[in-house]
Amino acid sequence: LLPFYEIPESSYGDNTSSQRSKVTGLYLLLLLTKGDYAAFHTVLEGLEVEQAGKGDGLEGDEFISYPVKLERWLMEGSYDRVWAATKGDRVPSEEFGVFTEVLVGTIRDEIASCSEKAYPSLPIANAKNLLFLDSEGSVVDFAQARGWVVKDGRIYFPQQQEDMRTEKDILVASGQVIENTIGYARELETIV
């Protein structure tokens, strides 16, 4: 639909500008859910250039400012703000609700992959709050879908053990690099 907005404004009525704003906001939100931040900023820069000639700011447009705020909070890592903004009356229109659910799923997956790296295990109650899930049962379902082990009220991340093996390999390899570097330094010293 974006190419249709290149038609001069005199060709269509007043209500299409609000629809243009809504469709553009939905497109920005779609780009966020896909994690395509480069395209998000490209569209946003185009909007800013377009608005600069008119004197209007993008902050005043509720449909455009919503995905812009979400992107800012995502970059800050303020997932709780994103979570709060996707609930209830903070969503500018019901069409945005479809994409916000997908965005929350994306955030949940990102938090889950970071948790796998950061912790050997987590209590289920903490994981419920961390992953923005409604019940401990949904935490267990989510954990099983990701291949995590749920035992004794805790979630254990099996990838943690695989990563430790690779860390040992890295330490062995770095020891060999250090030995080689010292050997090269001694040979260079004898040459000089």
C-alpha atoms as a printed R data frame, in Angstrom:
    type eleno elety resid chain resno       x       y      z
1   ATOM     1    CA   LEU     A     1   0.000   0.000  0.000
2   ATOM     2    CA   LEU     A     2   2.898   2.370  0.504
3   ATOM     3    CA   PRO     A     3   3.279   3.240 -3.220
4   ATOM     4    CA   PHE     A     4  -0.342   4.468 -3.289
5   ATOM     5    CA   TYR     A     5   0.590   7.177 -0.817
6   ATOM     6    CA   GLU     A     6   2.785   8.831 -3.433
7   ATOM     7    CA   ILE     A     7  -0.403  10.019 -5.156
8   ATOM     8    CA   PRO     A     8  -0.893  13.755 -4.510
9   ATOM     9    CA   GLU     A     9  -3.115  14.538 -1.521
10  ATOM    10    CA   SER     A    10  -5.515  16.497 -3.705
11  ATOM    11    CA   SER     A    11  -6.581  13.224 -5.351
12  ATOM    12    CA   TYR     A    12  -8.149  11.714 -2.237
13  ATOM    13    CA   GLY     A    13 -10.224  12.773  0.748
14  ATOM    14    CA   ASP     A    14  -9.156  13.806  4.237
15  ATOM    15    CA   ASN     A    15  -9.778  10.468  5.994
16  ATOM    16    CA   THR     A    16  -7.085   8.657  3.974
17  ATOM    17    CA   SER     A    17  -4.297  10.575  5.690
18  ATOM    18    CA   SER     A    18  -5.319   8.997  8.998
19  ATOM    19    CA   GLN     A    19  -5.421   5.613  7.262
20  ATOM    20    CA   ARG     A    20  -2.009   6.288  5.774
21  ATOM    21    CA   SER     A    21  -0.665   6.974  9.215
22  ATOM    22    CA   LYS     A    22  -2.269   3.805 10.569
23  ATOM    23    CA   VAL     A    23  -0.968   1.619  7.728
24  ATOM    24    CA   THR     A    24   2.517   3.113  8.044
25  ATOM    25    CA   GLY     A    25   2.455   2.522 11.806
26  ATOM    26    CA   LEU     A    26   1.368  -1.074 11.239
27  ATOM    27    CA   TYR     A    27   4.167  -1.522  8.718
28  ATOM    28    CA   LEU     A    28   6.698  -0.138 11.208
29  ATOM    29    CA   LEU     A    29   5.359  -2.539 13.832
30  ATOM    30    CA   LEU     A    30   5.642  -5.427 11.362
31  ATOM    31    CA   LEU     A    31   9.282  -4.535 10.750
32  ATOM    32    CA   LEU     A    32   9.874  -4.552 14.517
33  ATOM    33    CA   THR     A    33   8.317  -7.993 14.914
34  ATOM    34    CA   LYS     A    34  10.563  -9.329 12.155
35  ATOM    35    CA   GLY     A    35  13.612  -7.707 13.764
36  ATOM    36    CA   ASP     A    36  14.322  -5.709 10.587
37  ATOM    37    CA   TYR     A    37  15.643  -2.594 12.307
38  ATOM    38    CA   ALA     A    38  17.431  -1.313  9.194
39  ATOM    39    CA   ALA     A    39  14.192  -1.185  7.186
40  ATOM    40    CA   PHE     A    40  12.407   0.290 10.220
41  ATOM    41    CA   HIS     A    41  14.848   3.187 10.379
42  ATOM    42    CA   THR     A    42  14.797   3.631  6.602
43  ATOM    43    CA   VAL     A    43  11.017   4.070  6.615
44  ATOM    44    CA   LEU     A    44  11.229   6.314  9.662
45  ATOM    45    CA   GLU     A    45  13.858   8.551  8.041
46  ATOM    46    CA   GLY     A    46  11.675   8.855  4.953
47  ATOM    47    CA   LEU     A    47   8.775   9.928  7.147
48  ATOM    48    CA   GLU     A    48  10.933  12.474  8.954
49  ATOM    49    CA   VAL     A    49  12.109  13.981  5.662
50  ATOM    50    CA   GLU     A    50   8.520  14.112  4.430
51  ATOM    51    CA   GLN     A    51   7.282  15.716  7.645
52  ATOM    52    CA   ALA     A    52  10.135  18.247  7.754
53  ATOM    53    CA   GLY     A    53   8.615  20.123  4.830
54  ATOM    54    CA   LYS     A    54   5.219  20.274  6.522
55  ATOM    55    CA   GLY     A    55   6.453  21.362  9.926
56  ATOM    56    CA   ASP     A    56   4.544  18.582 11.715
57  ATOM    57    CA   GLY     A    57   6.410  16.202 13.999
58  ATOM    58    CA   LEU     A    58   6.008  12.453 14.063
59  ATOM    59    CA   GLU     A    59   5.622  12.454 17.858
60  ATOM    60    CA   GLY     A    60   2.114  13.876 17.599
61  ATOM    61    CA   ASP     A    61   0.872  10.995 15.452
62  ATOM    62    CA   GLU     A    62  -0.304   8.194 17.763
63  ATOM    63    CA   PHE     A    63   0.020   5.520 15.061
64  ATOM    64    CA   ILE     A    64   3.620   6.396 14.205
65  ATOM    65    CA   SER     A    65   4.796   7.240 17.716
66  ATOM    66    CA   TYR     A    66   3.629   3.860 19.082
67  ATOM    67    CA   PRO     A    67   6.108   1.701 17.104
68  ATOM    68    CA   VAL     A    68   8.805   4.361 17.564
69  ATOM    69    CA   LYS     A    69   8.422   4.151 21.354
70  ATOM    70    CA   LEU     A    70   8.412   0.351 21.237
71  ATOM    71    CA   GLU     A    71  11.608   0.325 19.180
72  ATOM    72    CA   ARG     A    72  13.303   2.742 21.582
73  ATOM    73    CA   TRP     A    73  12.364   0.580 24.562
74  ATOM    74    CA   LEU     A    74  13.519  -2.571 22.757
75  ATOM    75    CA   MET     A    75  16.911  -0.991 22.088
76  ATOM    76    CA   GLU     A    76  17.151   0.025 25.759
77  ATOM    77    CA   GLY     A    77  16.212  -3.487 26.842
78  ATOM    78    CA   SER     A    78  13.158  -2.158 28.687
79  ATOM    79    CA   TYR     A    79  11.024  -5.182 27.903
80  ATOM    80    CA   ASP     A    80   8.695  -4.443 30.785
81  ATOM    81    CA   ARG     A    81   7.761  -1.118 29.162
82  ATOM    82    CA   VAL     A    82   7.102  -2.873 25.856
83  ATOM    83    CA   TRP     A    83   4.991  -5.455 27.681
84  ATOM    84    CA   ALA     A    84   2.960  -2.733 29.424
85  ATOM    85    CA   ALA     A    85   2.499  -0.803 26.162
86  ATOM    86    CA   THR     A    86   1.072  -3.847 24.387
87  ATOM    87    CA   LYS     A    87  -1.725  -4.229 26.921
88  ATOM    88    CA   GLY     A    88  -5.089  -2.529 27.106
89  ATOM    89    CA   ASP     A    89  -5.735   1.052 26.143
90  ATOM    90    CA   ARG     A    90  -2.126   1.888 25.264
91  ATOM    91    CA   VAL     A    91  -2.479   0.198 21.861
92  ATOM    92    CA   PRO     A    92  -3.609   2.860 19.360
93  ATOM    93    CA   SER     A    93  -6.120   0.622 17.551
94  ATOM    94    CA   GLU     A    94  -7.218  -2.994 17.516
95  ATOM    95    CA   GLU     A    95  -5.248  -3.738 14.330
96  ATOM    96    CA   PHE     A    96  -2.025  -3.151 16.258
97  ATOM    97    CA   GLY     A    97  -2.996  -5.937 18.671
98  ATOM    98    CA   VAL     A    98  -2.176  -8.616 16.097
99  ATOM    99    CA   PHE     A    99   1.398  -7.448 15.709
100 ATOM   100    CA   THR     A   100   1.924  -6.710 19.383
101 ATOM   101    CA   GLU     A   101   1.211 -10.351 20.247
102 ATOM   102    CA   VAL     A   102   3.850 -11.413 17.729
103 ATOM   103    CA   LEU     A   103   6.237  -8.798 19.148
104 ATOM   104    CA   VAL     A   104   5.733 -10.136 22.681
105 ATOM   105    CA   GLY     A   105   6.523 -13.639 21.377
106 ATOM   106    CA   THR     A   106   9.703 -12.318 19.781
107 ATOM   107    CA   ILE     A   107  10.704 -10.613 23.028
108 ATOM   108    CA   ARG     A   108   9.941 -13.791 24.966
109 ATOM   109    CA   ASP     A   109  12.205 -15.814 22.664
110 ATOM   110    CA   GLU     A   110  14.992 -13.253 23.008
111 ATOM   111    CA   ILE     A   111  14.739 -13.281 26.804
112 ATOM   112    CA   ALA     A   112  14.696 -17.083 26.766
113 ATOM   113    CA   SER     A   113  17.844 -17.345 24.648
114 ATOM   114    CA   CYS     A   114  19.641 -14.828 26.894
115 ATOM   115    CA   SER     A   115  18.519 -16.727 29.992
116 ATOM   116    CA   GLU     A   116  19.956 -19.945 28.555
117 ATOM   117    CA   LYS     A   117  23.337 -18.259 28.321
118 ATOM   118    CA   ALA     A   118  23.217 -16.368 31.598
119 ATOM   119    CA   TYR     A   119  21.889 -18.950 34.064
120 ATOM   120    CA   PRO     A   120  22.411 -22.652 34.635
121 ATOM   121    CA   SER     A   121  18.833 -22.866 35.955
122 ATOM   122    CA   LEU     A   122  15.893 -20.722 37.049
123 ATOM   123    CA   PRO     A   123  12.988 -21.254 39.446
124 ATOM   124    CA   ILE     A   124   9.713 -21.624 37.562
125 ATOM   125    CA   ALA     A   125   8.165 -18.676 39.442
126 ATOM   126    CA   ASN     A   126  11.008 -16.382 38.365
127 ATOM   127    CA   ALA     A   127  10.802 -17.624 34.777
128 ATOM   128    CA   LYS     A   128   7.080 -16.839 34.766
129 ATOM   129    CA   ASN     A   129   7.774 -13.175 35.563
130 ATOM   130    CA   LEU     A   130  10.854 -12.977 33.358
131 ATOM   131    CA   LEU     A   131   9.088 -14.383 30.289
132 ATOM   132    CA   PHE     A   132   5.820 -12.473 30.838
133 ATOM   133    CA   LEU     A   133   3.761 -15.651 31.054
134 ATOM   134    CA   ASP     A   134   0.441 -15.937 32.882
135 ATOM   135    CA   SER     A   135   0.848 -19.195 34.800
136 ATOM   136    CA   GLU     A   136   3.459 -21.705 35.867
137 ATOM   137    CA   GLY     A   137   1.783 -24.243 33.597
138 ATOM   138    CA   SER     A   138   2.461 -22.027 30.593
139 ATOM   139    CA   VAL     A   139   6.079 -21.724 31.763
140 ATOM   140    CA   VAL     A   140   6.388 -25.509 31.821
141 ATOM   141    CA   ASP     A   141   4.867 -25.749 28.329
142 ATOM   142    CA   PHE     A   142   7.210 -23.040 27.039
143 ATOM   143    CA   ALA     A   143  10.215 -24.743 28.654
144 ATOM   144    CA   GLN     A   144   9.363 -28.128 27.163
145 ATOM   145    CA   ALA     A   145   8.874 -26.574 23.722
146 ATOM   146    CA   ARG     A   146  12.411 -25.143 23.934
147 ATOM   147    CA   GLY     A   147  13.879 -28.435 25.104
148 ATOM   148    CA   TRP     A   148  14.600 -27.308 28.650
149 ATOM   149    CA   VAL     A   149  14.459 -29.737 31.566
150 ATOM   150    CA   VAL     A   150  11.847 -28.997 34.255
151 ATOM   151    CA   LYS     A   151  12.604 -30.697 37.558
152 ATOM   152    CA   ASP     A   152  11.915 -29.922 41.237
153 ATOM   153    CA   GLY     A   153  10.359 -26.514 40.546
154 ATOM   154    CA   ARG     A   154  13.301 -25.328 38.452
155 ATOM   155    CA   ILE     A   155  14.115 -25.051 34.780
156 ATOM   156    CA   TYR     A   156  17.520 -26.384 33.754
157 ATOM   157    CA   PHE     A   157  19.093 -25.256 30.504
158 ATOM   158    CA   PRO     A   158  20.786 -28.213 28.771
159 ATOM   159    CA   GLN     A   159  22.674 -26.021 26.308
160 ATOM   160    CA   GLN     A   160  24.687 -24.710 29.218
161 ATOM   161    CA   GLN     A   161  26.619 -28.001 29.411
162 ATOM   162    CA   GLU     A   162  27.299 -28.045 25.673
163 ATOM   163    CA   ASP     A   163  28.626 -24.487 25.850
164 ATOM   164    CA   MET     A   164  30.969 -25.463 28.694
165 ATOM   165    CA   ARG     A   165  32.546 -28.119 26.489
166 ATOM   166    CA   THR     A   166  33.191 -25.571 23.790
167 ATOM   167    CA   GLU     A   167  34.654 -23.177 26.376
168 ATOM   168    CA   LYS     A   168  37.169 -25.881 27.363
169 ATOM   169    CA   ASP     A   169  38.074 -26.308 23.709
170 ATOM   170    CA   ILE     A   170  38.545 -22.555 23.436
171 ATOM   171    CA   LEU     A   171  40.830 -22.544 26.477
172 ATOM   172    CA   VAL     A   172  42.953 -25.337 24.996
173 ATOM   173    CA   ALA     A   173  43.137 -23.529 21.660
174 ATOM   174    CA   SER     A   174  44.036 -20.226 23.312
175 ATOM   175    CA   GLY     A   175  46.797 -21.995 25.267
176 ATOM   176    CA   GLN     A   176  48.229 -23.223 21.982
177 ATOM   177    CA   VAL     A   177  48.068 -19.707 20.532
178 ATOM   178    CA   ILE     A   178  49.897 -18.329 23.557
179 ATOM   179    CA   GLU     A   179  52.610 -20.992 23.272
180 ATOM   180    CA   ASN     A   180  53.039 -20.264 19.564
181 ATOM   181    CA   THR     A   181  53.233 -16.508 20.179
182 ATOM   182    CA   ILE     A   182  55.889 -16.951 22.850
183 ATOM   183    CA   GLY     A   183  57.837 -19.238 20.513
184 ATOM   184    CA   TYR     A   184  57.679 -16.657 17.710
185 ATOM   185    CA   ALA     A   185  58.819 -13.928 20.107
186 ATOM   186    CA   ARG     A   186  61.857 -16.022 21.148
187 ATOM   187    CA   GLU     A   187  62.768 -16.706 17.525
188 ATOM   188    CA   LEU     A   188  62.402 -13.024 16.668
189 ATOM   189    CA   GLU     A   189  64.594 -12.159 19.658
190 ATOM   190    CA   THR     A   190  67.378 -14.496 18.477
191 ATOM   191    CA   ILE     A   191  67.220 -12.982 14.990
192 ATOM   192    CA   VAL     A   192  67.521  -9.425 16.295
